[in-house]
């Protein structure tokens, strides 16, 4: 699986993209949007998701520097972890769609 180059927060356990979690994500509105994405659109979708994660990380670090409320920081962290999981899910689905295209070409 593609490991995140977006952010690595010390002391924070990143959620794993398991088979069960993939099945759950497929049922969400955001997951359905990713599933319905054309293969050609994945690079821009992933770039947009990555940019959003980097912006969220900057906001989180600013919250820490400004000693903002712990509850607000926790909410931002949970949002980032959720978005990061969808980012990994999108990479996974891009690979699945690419593999399906290659199998069709080989047939």
Buried (B, 14 or more C-beta within 10 A) or exposed (E): EEEBEBBEBEEEEBEEBEEEBBEEBEEEEEBEEBBEBEEEEBEEBBEEBBEBBEEBBEBBEEBEEEEBEEEEBEEBBEEBBBBBBBBBBBBBBBEEBEEEEEEEEEE
